[in-house]
Amino acid sequence: MEPKELFVKAVGFQKENFEKTYNYFTKIQEQAEQKVNAFVEGTAFIPGPAKELYKQWADTARSGREALKKYADEGYQGIETYLGTTA
């Protein structure tokens, strides 16, 4: 097997594992967000500013997760372009 082919397969394997792991952690984060949101909204003794802080935290976590995905996709696309293939 040529070194280029081996590298393409390795990159493809890494990309696939990243996708699966990313999707898994996205589901966990979304479920945790739903549970905490239900608790925060359903609890009368949590003041409004604290509820707003939670919403900001959830938005920040979501946007950070999406940025990570975007940068990883761009990186894999750059490798695939460099190799002249789709891994």
C-alpha positions in Angstrom: 0.0 0.0 0.0 1.3 3.4 -0.9 2.0 5.9 1.9 -0.5 8.4 0.4 -3.2 5.7 0.5 -2.4 4.8 4.0 -2.5 8.4 5.1 -5.8 9.0 3.3 -7.3 6.0 5.1 -5.9 7.2 8.5 -7.4 10.6 8.0 -10.7 9.1 7.0 -10.7 6.9 10.1 -9.9 9.9 12.3 -12.6 12.0 10.6 -15.2 9.3 11.1 -14.3 8.9 14.8 -14.4 12.7 15.3 -17.9 12.8 13.7 -19.2 10.0 15.9 -17.7 11.4 19.1 -18.9 14.9 18.3 -22.5 13.6 17.7 -22.4 11.6 20.9 -21.3 14.6 23.0 -23.8 16.9 21.2 -26.6 14.6 22.3 -25.4 14.4 25.9 -25.0 18.2 26.0 -28.5 18.8 24.6 -30.1 16.4 27.0 -28.2 18.0 30.0 -29.3 21.4 28.7 -33.0 20.3 28.6 -32.9 18.8 32.1 -31.2 21.8 33.6 -33.5 24.2 31.7 -36.5 22.4 33.0 -35.1 22.6 36.6 -34.2 26.3 36.3 -37.6 27.3 34.8 -39.5 25.1 37.2 -37.8 26.4 40.4 -39.4 29.5 41.8 -36.6 30.4 44.2 -34.0 30.9 41.3 -34.0 34.6 40.6 -34.4 36.0 37.0 -30.8 37.1 36.6 -29.6 33.6 37.5 -31.9 32.1 34.9 -30.6 34.6 32.3 -27.0 33.6 33.2 -27.9 30.0 32.6 -29.3 30.8 29.2 -26.2 32.7 28.3 -24.0 29.8 29.5 -26.1 27.3 27.4 -25.8 29.6 24.3 -22.0 30.0 24.8 -21.6 26.2 25.1 -23.7 25.6 22.0 -21.8 28.2 19.9 -18.4 26.8 21.1 -19.5 23.3 20.1 -20.6 24.6 16.7 -17.3 26.5 16.2 -15.3 23.4 17.1 -17.2 21.4 14.4 -16.7 24.2 11.9 -12.9 24.3 12.4 -12.6 20.5 12.4 -14.5 20.3 9.1 -12.4 23.1 7.6 -9.2 21.2 8.7 -10.4 17.9 7.2 -11.4 19.7 4.0 -7.9 21.3 3.8 -6.2 17.9 4.2 -8.5 16.4 1.6 -7.8 19.2 -0.8 -4.1 18.9 -0.2 -4.2 15.2 -0.9 -6.5 15.6 -3.9 -9.1 13.2 -2.6 -12.1 12.9 -0.3 -11.1 10.8 2.7 
